[in-house]
Amino acid sequence: MSRPPLLIESAQNPRFKSWESLLESRGIRKAGQFLLAGLKLVPEALTRWPERFGTILVPHLNWIADWPLPEHVERVQLAPELFRRLDVSGTDYPLLVGQVPELPTADLAAPPRGLELVCALGDPANLGALLRSAASFGATRVILLEEAAHPFHPKCLRAAANGVFSLNLARGGRWGDLARAAGPLLALDAGGEDLSRITWPGDLRLVLGEEGKGVPPDLPLRRLTVPTTGEVESLNATVAASIALFSWYSSRY
């Protein structure tokens, strides 16, 4: 039998304060939890990955009266003004509290298996869009360098469209660590080879730098670029990476 719902009406409540901290990366790292919002994302996540979530937050219990919630998911009713403070996207829909999984450290000295994406994107929305593409085109692992945003930041989760839950995520350390990485090691960077003309290896690491900064010039890797008309200086990093991921995927399948 499921537990009776909990009612929280004070902003000083320790649990509410902990949930509010999950709107920023620092709070996510400290609490080891994250908030998931979205009219499509929340029901899908509860259906496909119910074990990842322990609490559902609502301002009115009738919102979830007909939901087939798993017994382990705690129901919490927040005062409407408290709920609005957490519902920063204005979804006006139940929020889920999930547990951040442990992210192992990738052994870059070991050969890659399939396409492993090495990423340093610091903007959570850009990272989320990249994770969505990585999940769509079969990346076997996403390795997040120190500069990368937190993959369970609310903006990242929203842009990833739940792609983060189907990906194998790992930590990757600093840029310098890639100098000792096993290959093939390819990077998206301006001035590289035309990626539409290359033969993609089946196993590789594809490296993507921060928007505008690119990949450090002293790293020993093969550099690729997406051919364009030249009407704009460059593509958004996430767009370029999505094109590269599709190119690799289509070469395999």
C-alpha positions as CSV (number, residue, x, y, z in Angstrom):
1,M,0.0,0.0,0.0
2,S,1.4,3.4,-0.9
3,R,2.3,5.9,1.7
4,P,-0.2,8.8,2.5
5,P,0.8,12.1,0.8
6,L,3.0,14.6,2.6
7,L,2.0,18.2,2.7
8,I,4.7,21.0,2.8
9,E,3.6,24.6,3.1
10,S,6.7,26.3,4.4
11,A,9.7,27.5,2.4
12,Q,11.9,26.8,5.4
13,N,11.1,23.1,5.2
14,P,14.4,21.3,4.8
15,R,13.1,19.0,2.1
16,F,11.7,21.9,0.1
17,K,15.0,23.8,0.4
18,S,16.9,20.8,-0.8
19,W,14.6,20.5,-3.8
20,E,15.0,24.2,-4.6
21,S,18.8,23.7,-4.6
22,L,18.4,21.3,-7.5
23,L,17.7,24.2,-9.9
24,E,21.5,24.7,-9.9
25,S,24.4,22.4,-10.6
26,R,25.9,22.9,-7.1
27,G,22.8,21.7,-5.4
28,I,22.5,18.7,-7.7
29,R,26.1,17.7,-6.8
30,K,25.5,18.2,-3.1
31,A,22.1,16.4,-2.9
32,G,22.7,13.8,-5.5
33,Q,19.2,14.4,-6.8
34,F,17.6,16.1,-9.8
35,L,14.2,17.6,-10.8
36,L,12.5,16.5,-14.0
37,A,9.7,18.6,-15.6
38,G,7.7,18.4,-18.7
39,L,4.3,17.3,-20.0
40,K,5.8,14.5,-22.1
41,L,9.0,13.9,-20.2
42,V,7.5,13.1,-16.8
43,P,5.0,10.4,-17.9
44,E,7.6,8.8,-20.2
45,A,10.2,8.7,-17.5
46,L,7.8,7.2,-15.0
47,T,6.9,4.5,-17.5
48,R,10.3,3.6,-18.8
49,W,12.6,4.3,-15.9
50,P,10.4,4.2,-12.7
51,E,13.2,3.0,-10.5
52,R,15.1,6.3,-11.0
53,F,12.5,8.4,-9.2
54,G,11.4,8.4,-5.6
55,T,9.1,11.5,-5.2
56,I,6.5,13.3,-7.2
57,L,5.7,16.9,-6.4
58,V,2.3,18.6,-7.1
59,P,0.4,21.6,-5.8
60,H,-2.9,19.7,-6.0
61,L,-3.3,15.9,-5.4
62,N,-6.1,15.7,-7.9
63,W,-3.4,16.2,-10.6
64,I,-2.2,12.6,-10.0
65,A,-5.4,11.0,-8.7
66,D,-5.7,8.7,-11.7
67,W,-2.0,8.1,-12.2
68,P,-0.7,4.5,-11.8
69,L,2.2,5.5,-9.6
70,P,4.6,2.9,-8.5
71,E,4.3,2.1,-4.8
72,H,7.8,3.3,-4.0
73,V,7.1,6.9,-5.4
74,E,6.3,9.3,-2.5
75,R,3.5,11.8,-3.2
76,V,4.2,15.3,-1.9
77,Q,1.8,18.2,-2.1
78,L,3.5,21.6,-2.1
79,A,1.8,24.9,-1.4
80,P,1.1,26.4,-4.8
81,E,3.6,29.2,-4.3
82,L,6.3,26.7,-3.4
83,F,5.5,24.5,-6.4
84,R,5.8,27.6,-8.7
85,R,9.3,28.2,-7.3
86,L,10.4,24.7,-8.5
87,D,8.4,24.7,-11.8
88,V,10.8,27.3,-13.3
89,S,9.7,26.3,-16.9
90,G,6.1,27.0,-16.1
91,T,4.9,23.5,-17.1
92,D,2.1,23.5,-14.6
93,Y,2.5,19.8,-14.4
94,P,3.8,17.3,-11.8
95,L,7.6,17.3,-11.1
96,L,9.7,14.2,-10.4
97,V,12.6,14.0,-8.0
98,G,15.2,11.5,-9.2
99,Q,18.5,10.1,-8.0
100,V,21.7,11.1,-9.9
101,P,23.5,7.9,-10.9
102,E,27.1,7.4,-10.1
103,L,29.2,8.5,-13.1
104,P,32.4,6.4,-13.5
105,T,35.6,7.8,-14.7
106,A,36.4,6.8,-18.3
107,D,39.6,4.9,-18.9
108,L,40.8,6.9,-22.0
109,A,43.8,4.6,-22.4
110,A,41.4,1.7,-23.3
111,P,40.3,1.5,-26.9
112,P,36.9,3.0,-27.7
113,R,33.9,0.8,-28.5
114,G,31.5,2.1,-31.0
115,L,31.2,5.9,-31.1
116,E,32.2,7.5,-27.8
117,L,31.5,11.2,-27.6
118,V,33.9,13.3,-25.6
119,C,32.3,16.6,-24.7
120,A,33.2,19.9,-23.0
121,L,30.0,21.9,-23.6
122,G,29.4,24.2,-20.7
123,D,25.9,25.4,-21.5
124,P,23.4,23.0,-20.1
125,A,20.8,23.6,-22.9
126,N,23.5,22.9,-25.6
127,L,24.6,19.8,-23.7
128,G,21.1,18.6,-23.5
129,A,20.5,19.0,-27.2
130,L,23.8,17.1,-27.8
131,L,22.7,14.2,-25.5
132,R,19.4,14.0,-27.4
133,S,21.3,13.5,-30.7
134,A,23.8,11.1,-29.1
135,A,20.9,8.9,-27.9
136,S,19.2,9.2,-31.3
137,F,22.3,8.1,-33.3
138,G,23.6,5.3,-31.1
139,A,26.5,6.8,-29.3
140,T,27.8,4.0,-27.0
141,R,29.1,6.4,-24.4
142,V,29.3,10.2,-23.6
143,I,32.4,11.2,-21.7
144,L,32.0,14.6,-20.0
145,L,35.2,16.7,-19.5
146,E,35.6,18.9,-16.5
147,E,34.3,21.9,-18.4
148,A,31.0,20.3,-19.3
149,A,27.7,21.3,-17.7
150,H,26.0,18.9,-15.3
151,P,24.0,16.4,-17.4
152,F,21.1,16.5,-14.8
153,H,20.7,20.3,-14.7
154,P,17.0,21.1,-15.4
155,K,17.9,22.9,-18.7
156,C,19.9,20.0,-19.8
157,L,17.2,17.4,-19.0
158,R,14.6,19.5,-20.8
159,A,16.7,19.8,-24.0
160,A,17.7,16.2,-23.9
161,A,14.1,15.0,-24.0
162,N,14.9,12.1,-21.7
163,G,17.9,11.0,-23.8
164,V,20.1,11.2,-20.8
165,F,18.4,8.2,-19.2
166,S,19.3,5.9,-22.1
167,L,22.9,7.0,-22.4
168,N,26.1,5.6,-20.8
169,L,27.6,8.6,-19.1
170,A,31.2,8.9,-17.7
171,R,33.6,11.5,-16.5
172,G,36.6,12.3,-18.6
173,G,38.9,14.6,-16.7
174,R,40.8,17.5,-18.4
175,W,41.8,18.3,-22.0
176,G,45.3,17.2,-21.4
177,D,44.2,13.6,-20.5
178,L,43.2,13.2,-24.2
179,A,46.8,13.3,-25.2
180,R,47.1,9.8,-23.8
181,A,43.8,8.5,-25.1
182,A,43.7,5.4,-27.3
183,G,42.4,6.1,-30.9
184,P,41.0,6.6,-33.3
185,L,40.5,10.1,-31.9
186,L,38.6,12.6,-34.1
187,A,37.6,16.2,-33.3
188,L,35.1,18.6,-34.8
189,D,37.0,21.8,-35.4
190,A,37.2,24.6,-38.0
191,G,39.7,24.0,-40.8
192,G,39.7,20.2,-40.6
193,E,39.0,17.6,-43.2
194,D,35.6,17.5,-44.9
195,L,33.7,14.9,-42.8
196,S,31.5,14.1,-45.8
197,R,34.5,12.6,-47.6
198,I,36.0,10.4,-44.8
199,T,35.5,6.7,-44.1
200,W,34.3,6.5,-40.5
201,P,36.0,3.9,-38.3
202,G,33.5,1.7,-36.5
203,D,35.1,2.4,-33.1
204,L,36.3,5.9,-32.3
205,R,36.1,8.9,-29.9
206,L,34.6,12.0,-31.3
207,V,35.7,15.2,-29.5
208,L,33.6,18.3,-29.2
209,G,34.9,21.5,-27.6
210,E,33.1,24.4,-25.9
211,E,31.1,26.6,-28.1
212,G,33.4,29.2,-29.7
213,K,36.6,27.8,-28.1
214,G,36.8,24.6,-30.0
215,V,39.4,21.9,-29.3
216,P,42.9,22.9,-28.0
217,P,45.2,23.1,-31.0
218,D,48.0,21.1,-29.4
219,L,46.0,17.9,-29.1
220,P,47.2,15.1,-31.4
221,L,44.0,14.1,-33.2
222,R,42.3,14.1,-36.6
223,R,40.3,17.2,-37.1
224,L,37.0,17.3,-39.1
225,T,34.7,20.0,-40.3
226,V,31.2,20.1,-41.7
227,P,31.2,21.6,-45.2
228,T,28.9,24.6,-45.6
229,T,28.2,27.4,-48.2
230,G,30.3,29.8,-46.1
231,E,27.4,32.2,-45.7
232,V,27.9,32.0,-42.0
233,E,31.2,31.7,-40.1
234,S,30.5,28.4,-38.4
235,L,27.7,26.1,-37.3
236,N,26.5,25.8,-33.7
237,A,28.7,23.1,-32.0
238,T,25.6,21.0,-31.2
239,V,24.4,21.2,-34.8
240,A,27.8,20.2,-36.1
241,A,28.0,17.3,-33.7
242,S,24.6,16.1,-34.7
243,I,25.5,16.1,-38.3
244,A,28.7,14.2,-37.5
245,L,26.8,11.7,-35.4
246,F,24.3,11.1,-38.2
247,S,27.1,10.7,-40.7
248,W,28.7,8.0,-38.6
249,Y,25.4,6.3,-37.9
250,S,24.4,6.2,-41.5
251,S,27.8,4.8,-42.5
252,R,27.1,1.9,-40.1
253,Y,23.4,1.3,-40.7
